[in-house]
Amino acid sequence: MAEHVEVLLSEEEVDRRIREIGEQISRDYAGKKVHLVCVLKGASFFMCELAKRITVPVSLDFMSVSSYGGDTKSSGVVKIVKDLDEPLTDRHVIVVEDIVDSGRTLSYLLEMLRSRGAADVKLCTLLDKPDRRVVDVRVDYTGFQIPDAFVVGYGLDYDQKYRNLPYIGVVNFDSPAQ
């Protein structure tokens, strides 16, 4: 089965929205330092572009998490694959994610990070699929709300392909010829 990608959000649209989010964060944290926590791998493209557009002091850290359980339903258990390098005590933390859908993993992750003594923990996502939400998660900074479609580009992948696309695209799967 082959696939093709259709543009959902152009490179210009994504760039403009990231600039707006950076400006908002800069206003919200005027006079403070922001600690961005990137959820690997998908959010790395977004976080790098976002950090360049924030005018208050910024520090960065990275973590990798995975959910595991049954094939058809998530157990809600989250495994930390790569933890943070630095403590969060008294920091203004913004978790940077590529996409929020069910909310299961992020709900757990946000609570865990809050328990580490941060001054505050907020969530910033490039893409939000509210129609897929099964756990209520507050998203403080949203790039775009999108429909329930399989998207790639700007860090998001399909089988490790398409992460490097400079836009957000929808993957359409072609049916084999009959």
N, C-alpha and C positions, 0 to 999 in steps of 0.2 A: 504494500500500500504506500503510495507516494503522497507527499504533502506539498502544499504551497502556502505562502504567507501573504496575506492582504494587510495593507497599512490600516491601522485603527487610529493611531495618534502619530502625527508627523514629527520629525526631528525638531522642527521649529516650535510646534506646540509643546513638546516635552521640555525643550530648553526654556521657553518662556515661563512655563509653570514652575520649573525648578527655581528660576530666578525669583519669582513671586514668593515661593515658600522660604527661600533664603532671606528675603527682605522681611518677611513676617517674623521669622525666628530671631533675626537681628533686632527687630523692634521689641519683641517679647522678652529678650534677654539682654537688653541694653544695660551696660555696666557689669555684666556677669560673664563668666566663662562657660562654654557649653562643651559637654563631653558626648560625642557621637559614638554610639555602639552599632556597628554594622553587623547584620545577620547575614553570614556568608551562605552561598556564594552570590546569590542573585542580587543582593542590595549593594554590592561593591561599586558598580557603575554609578548608581544613583547617589550613593554617599559621597563619592569623590566629586561629582558635579555640584552637589548641594554644599559641601564644605567650602568650595571655592567661592560661593555666593553669600556666605555668612560673614558679616563684618565684625562680629564680636570674636574674642579669642576662642579657638576651637582646639580640642584634643580628640584623638581618635582611638578606638579600640575595636576589636573584632571578636565575634564568637560564631560558632557553628553548632546548630542543634538539629536533632532529627526526632521525628515522632515514629513510634513503632508500635506494632500490635498486629491484629488480624488483617487479612487482605481486604476485607470488605468494610470493616469499621475500625476507626481509630480507637486505640485503648486510652488515649488522652495522656499517655506517659511520654515524657520528653527526656531525651538523652542529650546531655551536653557533650558534644564531640570535641569542641575546642572552647575552652573557657577564656574569660577576659584575662589580660595581662596585668591590669592595674586595679586597685580597689576603687569602689564607688563612693566611699564615705564622703558626705557633704557635697557631692558633685551634682550639677544640673545635667541630668542624663536625658538624651533623646535617642531612643532605639530607632534605627533606620532600617526599614524593611522594603523589599521590592513589591510585595503584594500581600494583602490581607484578605483571606476568604473565610474559612470556617471560624477562625479565631481561637481554636483549641491551643495550638502551640504558643501563640503570643500571649494568651491569657496567663498561662503558666509562667512563661518567661518574664513577663512584666512583674508579676508578683514576686518571683525569685529575685529580680534585680532590686525591687523596692525593699526587700528584706535585708539588703546589703548596706543599708544606711545612706542611700543617696538623698540629697536635699529634695529632689523631685525626679520623677521618671515620666517622660512623655513618649508618645509614639508618632512617628512620621512614616508614611508609606507613599510610594509613588502611585500605586494602584490599589483600589479598594473595590471588592466585590461584595457589597452588603447583602445581596440576595443569597449568598452561600453561608452567611453567618449562622453558626449554631451556638456559639458562646459570645456573650456580649463583651465586646472589647471597645474601649474608647480610643478612637483615632484622633489625635490632636492636630495633625497636619496631613492633609490628603492632597496628592497630586490630582488624581482623576478617579471618579467612580466609573466603573465599567460594567458592562453586562457579563453574564456568566458564559464566557468564551475562553478557549485555550489560547493564551497570549504568550508571545515571545518577544525578545529584543530588549535592549537596554539592561542586560543582565539576566533576564529570564530565558530559560532554555526549554527545548524539547530534545531529550536524549543527548544532552550536552551540545546541541547545535543552536545557532541563532542568537546566542548571548550578545554577540558583537554588533547586532543590528543597531543603528543609531535612532531607531523609531520603535514604537510598540506595534506589533502586528498580530493578527489572528491566524492561527494555524488551521487550515482546512485540509482534510484528508480526502484524497481522490480515491474513488472506488475503482477497483480493477475492472478492466474491460470485460464484458461478458462474451 
